């Protein structure tokens, strides 16, 4: 549930109106999305509210697919045998500011980077490729590999922008997600 509903903020109101309504929430911390940003609120006990950390955040995501094989070393079960998946990967970037033409990142540029990484893995046996000769090619480790490679290659992002997370699906119902600790 968004803060709007929890503290009586209606969609047409602005940040100033939101601040005046905070006093309705006594003694509990409130987190949520407000219009173009996020706020963490804490009642000070005297009925006045304190906004700690108002910030806007933009997000963009791209999704691509590739096919690859692997075998999970040390796994006891069918997945220790050579098998493959039709993977789907979603990369999400976020940042507080847009560039001079109103973009967080050019979708074309982001897709080029993701496709280049996928090109190294597509229709390959991942256990034979670095870093998966050493690191087990689990969905979790493949998601982290995408995160690390994309972060290394996208060096021209606006100030404060970063790769938020990478989600990797092995099947329609099984996925792994990697995001850095904040």
C-alpha positions in Angstrom: 0.0 0.0 0.0 1.3 3.4 -0.8 1.8 6.2 1.7 -0.9 8.1 0.0 -3.6 5.8 1.3 -1.9 5.2 4.7 -1.7 8.8 5.6 -4.5 10.4 3.6 -2.4 11.7 0.7 -4.6 12.0 -2.4 -3.1 11.8 -5.9 -3.7 15.6 -6.6 -1.8 16.9 -3.6 1.8 18.0 -3.5 4.8 17.3 -1.3 4.0 20.3 1.0 0.5 19.0 1.7 2.0 15.6 2.3 4.3 17.0 5.0 1.4 18.7 6.8 -0.5 15.4 6.9 2.3 13.4 8.5 1.1 14.2 12.0 -1.7 11.7 11.5 0.7 8.8 11.8 1.8 8.9 15.5 4.6 6.6 16.7 5.2 4.5 13.6 7.6 4.7 10.7 6.0 5.0 7.3 7.8 4.1 4.0 6.5 4.3 0.5 6.3 5.9 -2.9 5.0 9.4 -3.4 4.4 10.8 -6.8 8.0 11.1 -8.2 9.9 10.0 -5.2 10.2 8.0 -2.0 10.1 9.1 1.6 10.8 7.6 5.0 8.8 9.2 7.7 8.9 9.0 11.5 6.6 10.6 14.0 8.4 12.6 16.6 5.8 11.8 19.3 4.6 15.4 19.6 2.3 15.0 16.5 4.8 16.6 14.1 6.4 14.4 11.5 9.9 14.3 10.2 10.8 13.5 6.6 14.1 11.6 6.5 15.4 11.2 3.0 13.1 12.5 0.3 14.4 11.4 -3.1 13.2 10.9 -6.6 14.4 7.8 -8.5 14.0 6.9 -12.2 14.2 3.3 -13.4 14.7 1.7 -16.8 14.7 -2.0 -17.6 15.5 -4.2 -20.6 14.9 -7.9 -21.1 16.7 -10.3 -23.5 16.8 -14.0 -23.9 19.6 -16.5 -24.6 20.1 -20.3 -24.5 23.0 -22.0 -22.8 23.9 -25.3 -21.1 25.5 -26.0 -17.8 26.0 -28.6 -15.1 26.0 -27.7 -11.4 29.1 -29.0 -9.7 28.5 -30.5 -6.3 24.8 -30.7 -6.7 23.1 -33.9 -5.8 20.3 -34.4 -8.3 19.4 -34.1 -12.0 21.0 -30.6 -12.3 24.5 -32.0 -11.8 24.1 -33.5 -15.3 24.6 -31.5 -18.4 21.4 -29.7 -19.3 20.3 -26.4 -20.8 17.9 -23.5 -20.3 16.3 -20.8 -22.4 17.2 -18.0 -20.1 15.6 -14.6 -19.8 17.5 -11.7 -18.2 16.1 -8.4 -17.0 18.5 -5.6 -16.2 17.2 -2.6 -14.2 19.1 0.7 -13.8 18.1 3.5 -11.5 19.2 7.0 -10.8 18.0 10.3 -9.4 18.8 12.5 -12.4 18.4 12.3 -16.2 21.0 13.4 -18.8 20.7 16.6 -20.8 18.1 15.1 -23.2 15.9 13.5 -20.5 17.3 9.9 -20.5 18.7 7.8 -17.6 20.4 5.6 -20.1 19.8 5.0 -23.8 17.9 1.8 -24.2 19.9 1.0 -27.4 23.2 1.4 -25.5 22.0 -0.8 -22.6 20.7 -3.5 -25.0 24.1 -3.5 -26.8 25.9 -4.1 -23.5 23.5 -6.9 -22.5 23.6 -8.5 -25.9 27.4 -8.5 -26.0 27.5 -10.3 -22.6 24.8 -12.8 -23.8 26.7 -13.3 -27.0 29.6 -14.9 -25.0 27.1 -17.3 -23.3 24.5 -18.0 -26.0 24.6 -21.6 -27.2 27.6 -22.4 -25.1 28.4 -24.8 -22.2 28.9 -22.2 -19.5 31.1 -24.5 -17.4 33.8 -24.2 -20.1 33.8 -20.3 -19.9 35.4 -17.9 -17.5 34.4 -17.3 -14.7 32.3 -20.5 -14.7 35.3 -22.8 -15.0 35.7 -21.9 -11.3 32.4 -20.4 -10.1 29.4 -22.8 -10.3 27.1 -21.6 -13.1 24.0 -21.4 -10.9 21.3 -18.9 -11.8 22.5 -16.8 -8.8 26.0 -16.7 -10.1 25.0 -16.0 -13.7 22.8 -13.1 -12.5 25.8 -11.7 -10.5 28.0 -12.1 -13.6 25.6 -10.0 -15.7 25.6 -7.4 -12.9 29.3 -7.2 -12.7 29.9 -7.1 -16.4 27.2 -4.5 -17.1 28.5 -2.3 -14.2 32.1 -2.6 -15.6 31.0 -1.6 -19.1 28.5 1.2 -18.5 30.8 3.9 -17.2 29.1 6.9 -18.8 25.9 7.0 -16.7 24.5 10.2 -15.2 25.7 11.1 -11.7 24.2 8.7 -9.1 22.9 6.2 -11.7 23.7 2.5 -11.2 22.6 -1.0 -12.1 19.9 -1.7 -9.5 19.5 -5.4 -10.1 19.6 -8.3 -12.5 16.9 -10.9 -12.6 17.7 -14.2 -14.5 14.9 -16.7 -15.3 16.0 -20.3 -15.9 12.3 -21.3 -16.5 9.0 -19.4 -16.6 8.6 -20.1 -12.9 12.2 -20.1 -11.5 14.4 -17.0 -11.2 17.3 -15.6 -9.4 18.0 -12.0 -8.6 21.2 -10.1 -7.8 21.4 -6.7 -6.4 24.2 -5.1 -4.3 23.7 -4.4 -0.6 22.7 -0.8 -0.1 
